[in-house]
Amino acid sequence: MSDLLSIIQNDKRPAALSTSALGIRGEDLAAKYVVANGYRLVLMNFKVPVGRNSKGVSVTGEIDLIALDGETLCFIEVKTRRSEEFAAILTAVDLQKQRQITRTAKVYRRIFAIRDMDWRYDVVTVLMPKHTDPTIKLTKAFWNENKFRKKTWNVQIWNEFL
């Protein structure tokens, strides 16, 4: 048994990054990337309760990066993957994720009384294949809040049917 332990201890190969370690490394690279592209970093990993789900359980929202691009406040989601073999990285920012980030951004704007400032939702993708340099892409204005607004009923339209 001691021979086996000595073999493992002498193994000098780098350990594979866990999913969370990969994500943290991707967020660090994304933060450096947006700063290098003229953004001013405001905050990383903003977490706040955003409400309750259908079962009454408290839901926490998180925004990976919050930065200023000129006078525009940007809420940035960072997605990091080892490969795009099965699907493009951007597909991971689905409607549910967009809704959660939008809710969190509304809370952020309410907390800091941000009313007269433009904002948008960006996505930074970090592709980190093994043994090669990462590829980082910024997609500005990936979505907006309009798709999540509650629909209002126009009373005049319904009066026509009465």
N, CA, C and O of each residue as an XYZ file, in Angstrom:
648
protein
N       0.814     -1.188      0.000
C       0.000      0.000      0.000
C       0.859      1.252      0.000
O       0.500      2.251     -0.624
N       2.001      1.209      0.701
C       2.864      2.392      0.729
C       3.457      2.663     -0.651
O       3.724      3.816     -0.991
N       3.668      1.601     -1.461
C       4.159      1.813     -2.825
C       3.146      2.591     -3.650
O       3.515      3.475     -4.422
N       1.885      2.265     -3.489
C       0.832      2.956     -4.228
C       0.786      4.427     -3.833
O       0.673      5.294     -4.701
N       0.869      4.721     -2.544
C       0.848      6.106     -2.090
C       2.048      6.877     -2.611
O       1.920      8.048     -2.967
N       3.197      6.248     -2.662
C       4.374      6.954     -3.163
C       4.241      7.246     -4.655
O       4.749      8.261     -5.129
N       3.573      6.381     -5.395
C       3.347      6.632     -6.826
C       2.446      7.852     -6.997
O       2.726      8.708     -7.835
N       1.378      7.943     -6.222
C       0.459      9.072     -6.324
C       1.145     10.357     -5.900
O       0.979     11.389     -6.551
N       1.905     10.315     -4.833
C       2.568     11.519     -4.349
C       3.612     12.024     -5.338
O       3.859     13.228     -5.399
N       4.224     11.145     -6.105
C       5.254     11.557     -7.063
C       4.671     11.988     -8.412
O       5.411     12.418     -9.297
N       3.393     11.878     -8.567
C       2.751     12.267     -9.818
C       2.808     13.787     -9.950
O       2.186     14.501     -9.163
N       3.545     14.282    -10.932
C       3.757     15.726    -11.106
C       2.816     16.351    -12.125
O       2.953     17.533    -12.438
N       1.849     15.572    -12.657
C       0.903     16.135    -13.623
C      -0.001     17.144    -12.925
O      -0.351     16.955    -11.760
N      -0.387     18.222    -13.627
C      -1.307     19.176    -13.007
C      -2.684     18.550    -12.828
O      -3.184     17.844    -13.704
N      -3.272     18.820    -11.698
C      -4.603     18.285    -11.435
C      -5.615     18.970    -12.353
O      -5.484     20.154    -12.663
N      -6.611     18.221    -12.779
C      -7.667     18.800    -13.616
C      -8.460     19.800    -12.785
O      -8.746     19.567    -11.611
N      -8.810     20.915    -13.416
C      -9.587     21.929    -12.708
C     -11.007     21.429    -12.492
O     -11.633     20.899    -13.410
N     -11.506     21.597    -11.289
C     -12.899     21.261    -11.038
C     -13.771     22.290    -11.740
O     -13.280     23.321    -12.202
N     -15.051     22.011    -11.818
C     -15.970     22.929    -12.489
C     -15.948     24.301    -11.838
O     -15.903     25.318    -12.531
N     -15.979     24.339    -10.493
C     -15.982     25.640     -9.810
C     -14.648     26.358     -9.986
O     -14.627     27.578    -10.151
N     -13.545     25.633     -9.955
C     -12.235     26.267    -10.162
C     -12.118     26.801    -11.582
O     -11.542     27.866    -11.805
N     -12.665     26.061    -12.541
C     -12.666     26.509    -13.930
C     -13.486     27.792    -14.060
O     -13.072     28.729    -14.742
N     -14.645     27.832    -13.409
C     -15.497     29.019    -13.448
C     -14.833     30.233    -12.817
O     -14.923     31.340    -13.347
N     -14.173     30.031    -11.696
C     -13.477     31.133    -11.020
C     -12.353     31.663    -11.896
O     -12.180     32.876    -12.019
N     -11.590     30.764    -12.504
C     -10.508     31.182    -13.406
C     -11.085     31.932    -14.608
O     -10.521     32.935    -15.047
N     -12.208     31.442    -15.138
C     -12.855     32.107    -16.261
C     -13.337     33.501    -15.897
O     -13.205     34.430    -16.694
N     -13.899     33.660    -14.693
C     -14.358     34.983    -14.259
C     -13.193     35.946    -14.096
O     -13.307     37.122    -14.443
N     -12.072     35.460    -13.570
C     -10.887     36.314    -13.440
C     -10.380     36.759    -14.809
O     -10.055     37.930    -15.009
N     -10.316     35.819    -15.749
C      -9.886     36.168    -17.107
C     -10.858     37.145    -17.763
O     -10.435     38.076    -18.448
N     -12.156     36.938    -17.555
C     -13.170     37.821    -18.126
C     -13.060     39.230    -17.541
O     -13.190     40.217    -18.265
N     -12.822     39.320    -16.233
C     -12.674     40.637    -15.597
C     -11.484     41.385    -16.188
O     -11.580     42.573    -16.496
N     -10.369     40.688    -16.344
C      -9.187     41.324    -16.947
C      -9.463     41.723    -18.392
O      -8.990     42.763    -18.853
N     -10.219     40.911    -19.100
C     -10.532     41.179    -20.503
C     -11.392     42.433    -20.656
O     -11.103     43.284    -21.497
N     -12.452     42.552    -19.843
C     -13.317     43.726    -19.985
C     -12.591     45.004    -19.573
O     -12.809     46.057    -20.173
N     -11.733     44.926    -18.562
C     -10.945     46.093    -18.160
C      -9.985     46.479    -19.286
O      -9.812     47.663    -19.575
N      -9.365     45.492    -19.916
C      -8.453     45.761    -21.038
C      -9.198     46.357    -22.235
O      -8.590     47.005    -23.087
N     -10.531     46.134    -22.299
C     -11.336     46.679    -23.388
C     -12.081     47.949    -22.988
O     -13.084     48.302    -23.610
N     -11.602     48.633    -21.962
C     -12.112     49.950    -21.622
C     -13.214     50.006    -20.585
O     -13.665     51.100    -20.244
N     -13.658     48.896    -20.077
C     -14.669     48.906    -19.024
C     -14.015     49.287    -17.698
O     -12.816     49.086    -17.507
N     -14.806     49.830    -16.797
C     -14.356     50.063    -15.423
C     -15.111     49.084    -14.535
O     -16.334     49.155    -14.423
N     -14.392     48.184    -13.914
C     -14.990     47.144    -13.089
C     -15.546     47.758    -11.809
O     -14.841     48.464    -11.088
N     -16.814     47.481    -11.540
C     -17.479     47.998    -10.347
C     -17.514     46.929     -9.259
O     -17.198     47.198     -8.100
N     -17.902     45.711     -9.647
C     -18.134     44.666     -8.654
C     -18.040     43.296     -9.303
O     -18.379     43.124    -10.474
N     -17.574     42.319     -8.526
C     -17.572     40.926     -8.974
C     -18.427     40.106     -8.022
O     -18.412     40.324     -6.811
N     -19.167     39.167     -8.578
C     -19.967     38.206     -7.807
C     -20.947     38.876     -6.844
O     -20.907     38.636     -5.637
N     -21.812     39.707     -7.383
C     -22.871     40.345     -6.599
C     -23.969     39.318     -6.353
O     -24.549     38.777     -7.295
N     -24.254     39.049     -5.064
C     -25.291     38.075     -4.685
C     -26.292     38.762     -3.774
O     -25.932     39.523     -2.876
N     -27.577     38.466     -4.036
C     -28.626     39.086     -3.234
C     -29.895     38.231     -3.344
O     -30.133     37.623     -4.388
N     -30.713     38.175     -2.285
C     -31.999     37.485     -2.405
C     -32.890     38.238     -3.391
O     -32.982     39.464     -3.333
N     -33.547     37.512     -4.296
C     -34.390     38.167     -5.307
C     -35.862     37.787     -5.192
O     -36.679     38.249     -5.988
N     -36.209     36.963     -4.227
C     -37.611     36.578     -4.065
C     -37.731     35.129     -3.643
O     -36.815     34.546     -3.061
N     -38.892     34.563     -3.954
C     -39.161     33.176     -3.609
C     -39.646     32.434     -4.842
O     -40.274     33.011     -5.729
N     -39.341     31.138     -4.879
C     -39.817     30.333     -6.011
C     -41.243     29.856     -5.744
O     -41.843     30.232     -4.737
N     -41.780     29.042     -6.628
C     -43.173     28.589     -6.523
C     -43.431     27.748     -5.272
O     -44.577     27.594     -4.851
N     -42.373     27.208     -4.683
C     -42.522     26.400     -3.468
C     -42.262     27.205     -2.198
O     -42.270     26.658     -1.095
N     -42.031     28.513     -2.361
C     -41.815     29.383     -1.210
C     -40.391     29.429     -0.702
O     -40.123     30.027      0.341
N     -39.474     28.807     -1.423
C     -38.072     28.778     -1.003
C     -37.379     30.055     -1.501
O     -37.578     30.476     -2.640
N     -36.570     30.657     -0.635
C     -35.857     31.875     -0.988
C     -34.894     31.623     -2.156
O     -34.184     30.618     -2.181
N     -34.882     32.544     -3.114
C     -34.036     32.426     -4.295
C     -32.984     33.532     -4.243
O     -33.309     34.700     -4.028
N     -31.729     33.155     -4.441
C     -30.638     34.116     -4.474
C     -30.180     34.297     -5.908
O     -29.979     33.322     -6.632
N     -30.014     35.548     -6.318
C     -29.512     35.847     -7.651
C     -28.060     36.265     -7.582
O     -27.599     36.802     -6.574
N     -27.345     36.012     -8.668
C     -25.933     36.389     -8.721
C     -25.617     36.983    -10.087
O     -26.095     36.510    -11.118
N     -24.802     38.028    -10.066
C     -24.278     38.610    -11.296
C     -22.759     38.501    -11.202
O     -22.159     38.942    -10.221
N     -22.141     37.910    -12.227
C     -20.703     37.656    -12.190
C     -19.887     38.945    -12.160
O     -19.018     39.112    -11.304
N     -20.163     39.848    -13.088
C     -19.424     41.109    -13.162
C     -20.391     42.264    -13.370
O     -21.360     42.152    -14.121
N     -20.120     43.364    -12.704
C     -20.836     44.608    -12.960
C     -19.773     45.630    -13.293
O     -18.826     45.826    -12.531
N     -19.931     46.287    -14.447
C     -18.897     47.210    -14.915
C     -19.534     48.377    -15.649
O     -20.695     48.317    -16.054
N     -18.763     49.429    -15.813
C     -19.199     50.587    -16.587
C     -18.489     50.594    -17.925
O     -17.263     50.501    -17.993
N     -19.268     50.704    -18.986
C     -18.728     50.884    -20.332
C     -19.111     52.296    -20.733
O     -20.206     52.529    -21.246
N     -18.208     53.238    -20.500
C     -18.541     54.650    -20.666
C     -19.523     55.027    -19.574
O     -19.209     54.910    -18.389
N     -20.700     55.477    -19.956
C     -21.743     55.847    -18.996
C     -22.818     54.782    -18.865
O     -23.848     55.023    -18.236
N     -22.598     53.608    -19.447
C     -23.577     52.518    -19.412
C     -23.166     51.478    -18.379
O     -22.037     50.988    -18.384
N     -24.102     51.149    -17.492
C     -23.866     50.117    -16.492
C     -24.113     48.758    -17.134
O     -25.180     48.524    -17.702
N     -23.142     47.869    -17.049
C     -23.229     46.560    -17.705
C     -23.269     45.448    -16.655
O     -22.412     45.359    -15.776
N     -24.286     44.615    -16.780
C     -24.404     43.418    -15.953
C     -23.917     42.272    -16.832
O     -24.519     41.958    -17.859
N     -22.817     41.657    -16.412
C     -22.115     40.716    -17.288
C     -22.161     39.304    -16.721
O     -21.755     39.055    -15.586
N     -22.665     38.391    -17.537
C     -22.646     36.964    -17.203
C     -21.414     36.348    -17.863
O     -21.143     36.595    -19.038
N     -20.677     35.553    -17.108
C     -19.476     34.897    -17.620
C     -19.748     33.401    -17.701
O     -20.186     32.786    -16.729
N     -19.487     32.824    -18.863
C     -19.620     31.379    -19.044
C     -18.280     30.831    -19.521
O     -17.694     31.314    -20.490
N     -17.817     29.813    -18.815
C     -16.523     29.204    -19.127
C     -16.734     27.730    -19.438
O     -17.445     27.027    -18.720
N     -16.116     27.276    -20.504
C     -16.216     25.874    -20.903
C     -14.860     25.387    -21.395
O     -14.007     26.177    -21.798
N     -14.681     24.074    -21.354
C     -13.476     23.441    -21.898
C     -13.579     23.291    -23.412
O     -12.574     23.382    -24.117
N     -14.804     23.059    -23.915
C     -14.963     22.891    -25.359
C     -16.357     23.330    -25.772
O     -17.252     23.491    -24.942
N     -16.518     23.520    -27.068
C     -17.824     23.822    -27.649
C     -18.266     22.670    -28.552
O     -19.035     22.853    -29.495
N     -17.761     21.489    -28.237
C     -18.032     20.324    -29.071
C     -19.525     19.980    -29.131
O     -20.033     19.606    -30.188
N     -20.222     20.106    -28.006
C     -21.629     19.718    -27.968
C     -22.571     20.885    -28.230
O     -23.616     20.709    -28.856
N     -22.210     22.077    -27.756
C     -23.061     23.259    -27.944
C     -22.224     24.510    -27.755
O     -21.216     24.505    -27.049
N     -22.662     25.576    -28.399
C     -21.978     26.864    -28.226
C     -22.135     27.316    -26.774
O     -23.146     27.039    -26.128
N     -21.129     28.007    -26.283
C     -21.145     28.436    -24.881
C     -22.336     29.350    -24.610
O     -22.942     29.277    -23.541
N     -22.674     30.208    -25.564
C     -23.769     31.158    -25.359
C     -25.113     30.481    -25.092
O     -26.000     31.091    -24.494
N     -25.273     29.248    -25.519
C     -26.548     28.554    -25.282
C     -26.796     28.308    -23.796
O     -27.931     28.049    -23.394
N     -25.757     28.386    -22.987
C     -25.913     28.206    -21.541
C     -26.587     29.408    -20.887
O     -27.069     29.312    -19.758
N     -26.622     30.536    -21.587
C     -27.304     31.718    -21.054
C     -28.740     31.671    -21.595
O     -29.119     32.454    -22.467
N     -29.513     30.748    -21.062
C     -30.876     30.523    -21.532
C     -31.845     31.527    -20.892
O     -31.432     32.390    -20.118
N     -33.127     31.404    -21.223
C     -34.130     32.343    -20.708
C     -34.197     32.352    -19.187
O     -34.354     33.411    -18.579
N     -34.082     31.191    -18.576
C     -34.130     31.122    -17.113
C     -32.968     31.904    -16.499
O     -33.164     32.654    -15.543
N     -31.774     31.735    -17.039
C     -30.606     32.454    -16.535
C     -30.754     33.954    -16.778
O     -30.426     34.760    -15.907
N     -31.246     34.327    -17.956
C     -31.465     35.737    -18.257
C     -32.469     36.349    -17.280
O     -32.266     37.459    -16.790
N     -33.552     35.621    -16.999
C     -34.573     36.116    -16.063
C     -33.978     36.308    -14.671
O     -34.244     37.313    -14.013
N     -33.176     35.348    -14.225
C     -32.564     35.437    -12.897
C     -31.613     36.634    -12.818
O     -31.613     37.350    -11.817
N     -30.819     36.857    -13.838
C     -29.888     37.991    -13.849
C     -30.656     39.303    -13.918
O     -30.283     40.277    -13.264
N     -31.728     39.334    -14.707
C     -32.551     40.542    -14.814
C     -33.161     40.895    -13.463
O     -33.155     42.060    -13.066
N     -33.681     39.906    -12.763
C     -34.248     40.149    -11.425
C     -33.179     40.672    -10.474
O     -33.432     41.591     -9.695
N     -31.992     40.091    -10.538
C     -30.899     40.510     -9.663
C     -30.453     41.931     -9.998
O     -30.157     42.721     -9.101
N     -30.405     42.253    -11.282
C     -30.007     43.603    -11.699
C     -31.026     44.643    -11.235
O     -30.651     45.757    -10.868
N     -32.304     44.288    -11.248
C     -33.330     45.210    -10.750
C     -33.127     45.494     -9.267
O     -33.264     46.634     -8.822
N     -32.799     44.458     -8.506
C     -32.532     44.640     -7.079
C     -31.300     45.520     -6.897
O     -31.304     46.413     -6.049
N     -30.255     45.285     -7.672
C     -29.037     46.094     -7.596
C     -29.363     47.565     -7.855
O     -28.921     48.446     -7.118
N     -30.146     47.822     -8.914
C     -30.485     49.210     -9.256
C     -31.343     49.849     -8.168
O     -31.223     51.044     -7.899
N     -32.205     49.054     -7.546
C     -33.040     49.579     -6.462
C     -32.191     49.894     -5.231
O     -32.370     50.942     -4.610
N     -31.277     49.003     -4.874
C     -30.416     49.200     -3.700
C     -29.592     50.475     -3.843
O     -29.475     51.257     -2.899
N     -29.017     50.680     -5.039
C     -28.119     51.821     -5.237
C     -28.816     53.011     -5.905
O     -28.150     53.934     -6.373
N     -30.145     52.994     -5.949
C     -30.960     54.101     -6.475
C     -30.490     54.548     -7.857
O     -30.298     55.739     -8.104
N     -30.308     53.589     -8.746
C     -29.879     53.894    -10.109
C     -31.132     54.040    -10.961
O     -31.837     53.069    -11.233
N     -31.393     55.283    -11.377
C     -32.589     55.551    -12.163
C     -32.270     56.187    -13.509
O     -32.830     55.798    -14.534
N     -31.384     57.148    -13.503
C     -31.107     57.926    -14.710
C     -29.829     57.473    -15.401
O     -29.011     58.295    -15.815
N     -29.668     56.183    -15.521
C     -28.464     55.642    -16.136
C     -28.866     54.513    -17.080
O     -29.736     53.703    -16.759
N     -28.234     54.467    -18.230
C     -28.480     53.361    -19.154
C     -27.823     52.097    -18.611
O     -26.798     52.158    -17.932
N     -28.424     50.953    -18.918
C     -27.823     49.673    -18.539
C     -28.072     48.673    -19.644
O     -28.953     48.842    -20.487
N     -27.266     47.620    -19.613
C     -27.452     46.541    -20.579
C     -26.898     45.247    -19.996
O     -26.241     45.230    -18.955
N     -27.194     44.164    -20.714
C     -26.780     42.833    -20.274
C     -25.807     42.255    -21.298
O     -26.176     42.010    -22.447
N     -24.576     42.042    -20.878
C     -23.531     41.494    -21.736
C     -23.192     40.079    -21.289
O     -23.504     39.672    -20.170
N     -22.548     39.339    -22.185
C     -22.067     38.000    -21.865
C     -20.618     37.891    -22.319
O     -20.274     38.292    -23.431
N     -19.780     37.351    -21.459
C     -18.398     37.041    -21.823
C     -18.262     35.526    -21.804
O     -18.556     34.878    -20.799
N     -17.815     34.969    -22.922
C     -17.569     33.530    -22.986
C     -16.067     33.290    -22.956
O     -15.289     33.988    -23.604
N     -15.690     32.286    -22.187
C     -14.275     31.920    -22.062
C     -14.157     30.446    -22.441
O     -14.686     29.573    -21.753
N     -13.464     30.186    -23.530
C     -13.217     28.828    -23.987
C     -11.792     28.476    -23.583
O     -10.832     29.090    -24.048
N     -11.664     27.465    -22.699
C     -10.346     27.097    -22.160
C     -10.023     25.642    -22.435
O     -10.057     24.819    -21.521
N      -9.707     25.306    -23.700
C      -9.310     23.919    -23.970
C      -7.983     23.613    -23.283
O      -7.163     24.503    -23.060
N      -7.793     22.363    -22.960
C      -6.537     21.965    -22.319
C      -5.367     22.187    -23.276
O      -5.484     21.948    -24.478
N      -4.267     22.636    -22.745
C      -2.997     22.779    -23.445
C      -3.001     23.885    -24.513
O      -2.104     23.916    -25.356
N      -3.983     24.785    -24.494
C      -3.956     25.937    -25.402
C      -4.419     27.170    -24.645
O      -5.002     27.077    -23.565
N      -4.150     28.320    -25.232
C      -4.553     29.574    -24.613
C      -6.071     29.738    -24.679
O      -6.708     29.265    -25.620
N      -6.647     30.406    -23.684
C      -8.093     30.609    -23.699
C      -8.523     31.591    -24.792
O      -7.761     32.474    -25.189
N      -9.743     31.420    -25.262
C     -10.355     32.333    -26.220
C     -11.491     33.041    -25.495
O     -12.384     32.395    -24.947
N     -11.453     34.364    -25.493
C     -12.447     35.144    -24.762
C     -13.217     36.006    -25.764
O     -12.626     36.664    -26.620
N     -14.557     35.988    -25.639
C     -15.407     36.796    -26.516
C     -16.417     37.561    -25.685
O     -16.993     37.033    -24.733
N     -16.619     38.810    -26.061
C     -17.594     39.667    -25.399
C     -18.773     39.889    -26.340
O     -18.591     40.301    -27.486
N     -19.970     39.616    -25.858
C     -21.190     39.882    -26.619
C     -21.955     40.965    -25.881
O     -22.496     40.730    -24.800
N     -21.996     42.149    -26.466
C     -22.689     43.279    -25.840
C     -24.186     43.184    -26.117
O     -24.605     42.751    -27.191
N     -24.980     43.595    -25.139
C     -26.439     43.660    -25.259
C     -27.016     42.321    -25.738
O     -27.787     42.284    -26.697
N     -26.649     41.243    -25.079
C     -27.117     39.909    -25.462
C     -28.635     39.779    -25.322
O     -29.273     39.084    -26.113
N     -29.210     40.440    -24.327
C     -30.667     40.486    -24.174
C     -31.048     41.792    -23.506
O     -30.188     42.538    -23.038
N     -32.361     42.064    -23.464
C     -32.853     43.225    -22.730
C     -34.057     42.812    -21.883
O     -34.556     41.693    -21.996
N     -34.509     43.719    -21.046
C     -35.572     43.394    -20.092
C     -36.954     43.310    -20.732
O     -37.879     42.786    -20.111
N     -37.117     43.800    -21.926
C     -38.446     43.854    -22.534
C     -39.114     42.488    -22.622
O     -40.330     42.390    -22.459
N     -38.361     41.452    -22.871
C     -38.968     40.124    -23.008
C     -39.500     39.583    -21.691
O     -40.262     38.616    -21.686
N     -39.111     40.193    -20.569
C     -39.557     39.719    -19.266
C     -40.615     40.623    -18.637
O     -41.052     40.378    -17.513
N     -41.024     41.657    -19.351
C     -42.065     42.537    -18.821
C     -43.397     41.808    -18.857
O     -43.706     41.077    -19.798
N     -44.164     42.022    -17.823
C     -45.481     41.409    -17.784
C     -46.364     42.099    -18.809
O     -46.352     43.323    -18.942
N     -47.113     41.306    -19.516
C     -48.000     41.844    -20.531
C     -49.182     42.541    -19.850
O     -49.750     42.024    -18.888
N     -49.538     43.703    -20.355
C     -50.695     44.414    -19.824
C     -51.855     44.260    -20.791
O     -51.662     44.189    -22.005
N     -53.034     44.210    -20.255
C     -54.233     44.057    -21.072
C     -54.700     45.425    -21.519
O     -54.797     46.353    -20.717
N     -54.985     45.543    -22.787
C     -55.531     46.767    -23.330
C     -57.057     46.662    -23.256
O     -57.668     45.865    -23.967
N     -57.656     47.469    -22.397
C     -59.087     47.392    -22.152
C     -59.883     47.693    -23.419
O     -60.933     47.094    -23.652
N     -59.389     48.611    -24.230
C     -60.116     48.974    -25.450
C     -60.275     47.778    -26.390
O     -61.337     47.609    -26.988
N     -59.287     46.983    -26.524
C     -59.371     45.805    -27.386
C     -60.458     44.875    -26.881
O     -61.243     44.366    -27.680
N     -60.529     44.636    -25.566
C     -61.515     43.730    -25.013
C     -62.925     44.309    -25.091
O     -63.897     43.558    -25.167
N     -63.043     45.616    -25.075
C     -64.367     46.235    -25.195
C     -64.995     45.953    -26.561
O     -66.219     45.909    -26.684
N     -64.170     45.764    -27.574
C     -64.671     45.459    -28.911
C     -65.370     44.098    -28.950
O     -66.268     43.885    -29.765
N     -64.967     43.189    -28.083
C     -65.546     41.847    -28.071
C     -66.804     41.752    -27.209
O     -67.520     40.752    -27.267
N     -67.072     42.768    -26.423
C     -68.234     42.730    -25.519
C     -69.497     43.142    -26.211
O     -70.561     43.164    -25.592
